[in-house]
Amino acid sequence: MAFEYVKGNTVFHRFDPRVKLLLAVTVIIMAVGFTDPIWLSAVFSFLIFLILYCRLRPKEVAVFLKNLSPLAALYFLFNLLFPMVTFEEITPLATVLGITISLEALVWAIGALIRFLIILVTIRVILMLTPIRDVILSLVKLKMPPEFAMAMSIGLAYLPVLVDENRKIKEALMSKGWEYRFRNPIKRFKALFMQMLIPSVFNSIRRTRDIAVTITARGFGYNIRARTYLHEIKYTTKDYIATVILVLVLCLVIYIGWYTDIAEYTFTLSLLKGA
Amino acid sequence: MVHESTVISIENVTFTYLGSKEPALKNISLKIKEGEKVLITGHAGAGKTTLCYLLNGLVPHFFRGEIKGNVYVKGYNTKQYDVSFLSHIVGMLFQDPASQLIAPTVEDELAFGAENYGIQPNEIRRRIDLYIKLLRLERYREHNPHFLSGGQQQACALGPVLVTGPEILVLDEPTSNLDPIGTNQVFDVLNELSSKERKTLIIVEHKLEELLPIVDRVVVLKKGEMVFDGKPRELIYEEELEKLGIRIPQVTLLTRKLKKKIPEIKVAMTLEEAVETLEKIFLERNIKKKKCHEAVKRGLLLKTKGKINSSKEKPIIETVNLKHVYPGGIEALRGVTLKIYDGEFVAILGQNGSGKTTLVKHFNGLLLPTEGKVYVFGKDTTKTSVTELSKYVGYVFQNPDFQICTRKVRDELEFGLRNMKLPEDEIKRRVKEVVEALHLENILDENPFSLSKGERQKVVVASVLAMKPKVLIVDEPTTGQDYRTSREMMEFYKKLNEEGKTVIIITHDMELAAEYVSRVIVLNYGKVILDGPTHKVFTQIEKLKEAFLRPPQVTMLAERLSKYGIPREILTVDTMYECLDKSLVGE
């Protein structure tokens, strides 16, 4: 099921969840700071290494990427046709429907696509590497209000439930002869979205009330400052070392990303033009 | 016991929910002592749950309305203390287990309450280790509670209440989703807790047969009023209570009726008591086995109900060595071969997680076999769409909330018909038919989501029936309903069956299955272990036990009295009465 912790005993599994969060932040900042496809590919390779090394069910990640592909394609096209930068010079490659596609735009769009994937895969990988409980604990340790952390925890615990519930709704609808497998994607989307929206919304309202009643009756809010946590998280030597390394990397990334242009899309471009 | 102190004191409370005209509770006065075990029962909508809400302050703090009178919990007036404070003293388990699971793992779920009260992690861990065993959830410590079976979810929802360790436990239908033996296990756990730790127990339940021998006291509600408050022993003499939709143990009904003819008979509360008092009469009157047997054979019984198939007919549903493996490797069905014939009334029984729902989902193509074949009206389901099959096989799911997809009852009833692309006048005609059959006239323009659960269930059934399927599958039609509603529903399905529809129900309710259906299929771990006419299946007590099931009380009584010539195949109180009447009283 999606968003579930995958057990393991690699060094990455054993890091304190705060280190894992810092790792995720570092990778995401790389994705934001870099625009060059080669640099970004290097970052993406690191994620692939992480998935294989920690055995984070590579097949499921592949399915995840496959499901994302329509959205990713859209994002790529958008960046290709309407790049968010102005290019100094333009090397036209082709003209589609009156819009000129340039080499610069292509390089930019490839970079954009990889960034997009890095951000989504990073979130996915960190959640597979960290039990939800640990994510919440680190947020609480990082001084997030417990109410907010609790809301996040419940939300994350419910994600697989919602997936399951959608399946049930779909099955019930199908049992009444409902058809949604239209060829036409707009028709399909309309059938799925409109018909499933009503039960989903009403169930969510009811569920919200039930959860509120339950957590109140289990004493949530009794004395929130004195709340204890069954699991404690502790920084060990390896966590300190990892933190120092990550902070250094982060500084470097910020320096490269914001104060130099070596990780800009122009890097690949110049290589291509040089060749 | 000496010096029992009162822990709960309800003083003349009347409560009306905001926006409601009728009070949900009227003039309730009740004092509960420390360590007492109290059963609260009554028909659906009698105010049982509202009474529970009073005890931890959810009424009036969360569910608002007008309240008169006072409630004291260990001396604290609930009006002046908030829910999270009172919950430290009164732990509450709500009705629907799935709606109260909030944590990502079972362990976190169990710890949740204790963490809120600032109990030290070591102590929480100690308590979790203790209760997780008691609740049989050790293996699932790191699992997401939402993916446990219904029974395990119920155990998991009870967990945080126990780990928090309140003195008073309020449990609202703690076994509604459980099979008979699972039910007994939960009650055993509760009984053990209350005697070991002197917890005060307040249980809302319909299952009197299991609870009367355990509890000290019974409170019966009727339309918000308390109509009975006394010992279980006193309750069994109250004939009026039967009319309230309360399920009186079968042996009680039987002995009470017999007592009118044979005054020496004692009204029984448990199976053992019934056996004792009846055996005594058999011995005293020195009734010979033979004479009894003759008497039995002569007039009566075992009028086999419903239709029994003949092997010449063609089955309408057939599965051949059906196996189903869910993604993730869970083997839900391990080779099921069966045939269902036109016009049958079949019950599929089995413990939680035995594969019942998985099996019936193959009957309309929602699931396809991993191995083996399923034929519905001769069509291979792998080659036929669900849309096509839905014209023949109607399926009513367990939870109505996932099946309602429009904002008006009328639209809901028309939904399936529109999918079938029927002409407008035909749609109108069919809607009219089901509306009349199920008395939905007054709610046609309502939003289905604002109806009560029972009504929502009815709307769902109506919307499926409007499609006029030849086969109707109903998943747990009586779960969480009171006895009277359950019977009404079974009567309705019986009528449909008599009109020629094939009806397949999934149920945990042995008594109702025994009384209504003609054929029973018992599943255990994905295999059919029993399949045959109801009276033949229900006499295989040992085999049923394997599947965590138990025949109805009268059938077990028949088994115990079989040495006096009582046939084992008795399924209902009426047949048993007729039979005992003939053999004990004679002509």
Interface residues (C-beta under 8 A of the other chain):
Chain A: M1 E4 K7 P131 I132 R133 S153 I154 L156 A157 Y158 P160 V161 D164 E165 K168 I169 E171 A172 L173 M174 S175 K176 G177 W178 E179 Q195 M196 I198 P199 F202 N203 R206 R207 D210 I211 A212 V213 T214 I215 T216 A217 R218 G219 F220 G221 Y222 N223 A226 R227 T228 Y229 L230 H231 E232
Chain B: N56 L58 F62 V83 S84 F85 S87 H88 M92 F94 D96 S99 Q100 I102 A103 P104 T105 E107 D108 A111 F112 G113 A114 E115 N116 Y117 G118 I119 Q120 P121 I124 R125 I128 E142 N144 H146 F147 P160 V161 T164 K361 N364 L366 V386 T387 S390 K391 G394 Y395 F397 N399 D401 F402 Q403 I404 C405 T406 R407 F415 G416 N419 M420 F449 S463 V464 M467
